[in-house]
Amino acid sequence: QVQLVESGGGLVQAGGSLRLSCAASGSFFSINTMGWYRQAPGKQRELVATFTSGGKTIYADSVKGRFTISRDTYKNTVYLQMNNLKPEDTAVYYCNLVLHTTGSLYWGQGTQVTISS
């Protein structure tokens, strides 16, 4: 079983910054992919940024140049540095993890990010 604990959400004004963290714990051997998704009210959950199994990064077009995903592999933690935030970035942000050996998918509980104009 894998637990994902997210932190770092909050309320900031447009143009501000936030840093999200997601720490994975539990019994697992290796991580295949790990990243961030978000879901705004009335919209489908969408990819924000993720590490691929090969260690590359993928970003949604809407966040390129503003958001940066990073990780600490020893701590099984990923971070999302969000700069120049816009009201349209308002959403619940979810950490996502896929295990390498089983392909099992896990989600964090979500952290609210609210950007005021």
Wavefront OBJ file of the C-alpha trace (Angstrom):
o trace
v 0.000 0.000 0.000
v 1.174 3.484 -0.854
v 0.266 6.729 0.856
v 0.694 10.118 -0.774
v 0.748 13.168 1.458
v 0.479 16.553 -0.198
v 1.146 19.962 1.240
v 1.699 23.537 0.189
v -1.628 24.675 -1.184
v -3.234 27.937 -0.241
v -4.589 31.292 -1.339
v -2.373 33.754 -3.163
v -2.861 36.737 -5.402
v -2.326 36.579 -9.125
v 1.346 36.785 -9.948
v 2.326 35.062 -6.744
v 4.008 31.731 -6.128
v 3.347 28.495 -4.298
v 5.291 25.294 -3.846
v 3.524 21.990 -3.522
v 5.076 18.869 -2.065
v 4.024 15.245 -2.280
v 5.711 12.550 -0.258
v 5.136 8.876 -0.988
v 5.416 6.295 1.762
v 4.524 2.675 2.270
v 5.613 -0.629 0.895
v 6.796 -0.426 -2.667
v 9.899 -1.209 -4.678
v 10.136 1.452 -7.322
v 8.147 4.270 -8.832
v 7.314 4.374 -12.508
v 5.817 7.836 -12.822
v 4.998 10.555 -10.308
v 3.507 13.936 -10.858
v 0.711 16.405 -10.465
v -2.807 16.734 -11.820
v -5.452 19.318 -11.066
v -9.205 19.586 -11.179
v -11.060 22.858 -11.322
v -14.772 23.084 -10.444
v -16.900 21.683 -13.233
v -13.904 20.473 -15.202
v -12.145 17.163 -15.725
v -8.935 16.320 -13.947
v -5.979 17.271 -16.101
v -2.255 16.694 -16.152
v -0.160 19.566 -14.844
v 3.341 18.103 -14.784
v 4.881 14.698 -14.314
v 8.074 12.705 -14.396
v 8.000 9.874 -16.898
v 9.433 6.443 -16.286
v 12.596 7.576 -18.049
v 12.987 10.580 -15.795
v 11.859 13.138 -18.344
v 9.316 15.798 -17.530
v 6.026 16.569 -19.215
v 4.127 19.807 -18.713
v 0.699 20.992 -19.715
v 0.989 23.775 -22.262
v -0.874 26.118 -19.935
v 1.848 25.929 -17.274
v 5.022 25.749 -19.350
v 7.459 28.437 -18.331
v 5.649 29.071 -15.050
v 5.645 25.731 -13.221
v 8.607 23.489 -12.486
v 8.409 19.921 -11.260
v 11.328 18.492 -9.319
v 11.953 15.493 -7.134
v 14.021 14.007 -4.374
v 14.279 10.345 -5.245
v 15.738 9.414 -1.877
v 12.733 10.879 -0.136
v 10.234 9.675 -2.763
v 9.001 13.229 -2.933
v 8.004 15.431 -5.819
v 7.625 19.174 -5.762
v 5.750 21.621 -7.931
v 7.051 25.163 -7.932
v 4.335 27.404 -9.303
v 5.238 30.952 -10.298
v 3.301 33.759 -11.909
v 0.078 32.149 -10.822
v -3.131 33.049 -12.599
v -6.769 32.832 -11.490
v -7.253 30.011 -14.006
v -4.745 27.945 -12.022
v -7.317 27.707 -9.234
v -8.046 24.035 -8.653
v -7.529 21.108 -6.358
v -4.081 19.728 -7.106
v -3.575 15.986 -6.811
v -0.380 14.014 -6.590
v -0.313 10.909 -8.773
v 1.967 7.889 -8.604
v 2.238 4.720 -10.654
v 4.322 1.851 -9.370
v 6.852 0.275 -11.702
v 6.327 -3.382 -10.855
v 2.549 -3.563 -10.574
v 1.352 -0.561 -12.525
v -0.867 0.319 -9.589
v -2.115 3.898 -9.572
v -2.390 6.036 -6.459
v -3.768 9.499 -5.797
v -3.159 11.913 -2.986
v -5.996 13.528 -1.083
v -5.630 16.795 -2.973
v -4.608 20.264 -1.916
v -6.579 23.399 -2.759
v -4.863 26.169 -4.687
v -6.818 29.404 -5.027
v -5.580 32.390 -6.977
v -7.310 35.705 -6.481
v -7.344 38.336 -9.201
l 1 2 3 4 5 6 7 8 9 10 11 12 13 14 15 16 17 18 19 20 21 22 23 24 25 26 27 28 29 30 31 32 33 34 35 36 37 38 39 40 41 42 43 44 45 46 47 48 49 50 51 52 53 54 55 56 57 58 59 60 61 62 63 64 65 66 67 68 69 70 71 72 73 74 75 76 77 78 79 80 81 82 83 84 85 86 87 88 89 90 91 92 93 94 95 96 97 98 99 100 101 102 103 104 105 106 107 108 109 110 111 112 113 114 115 116 117
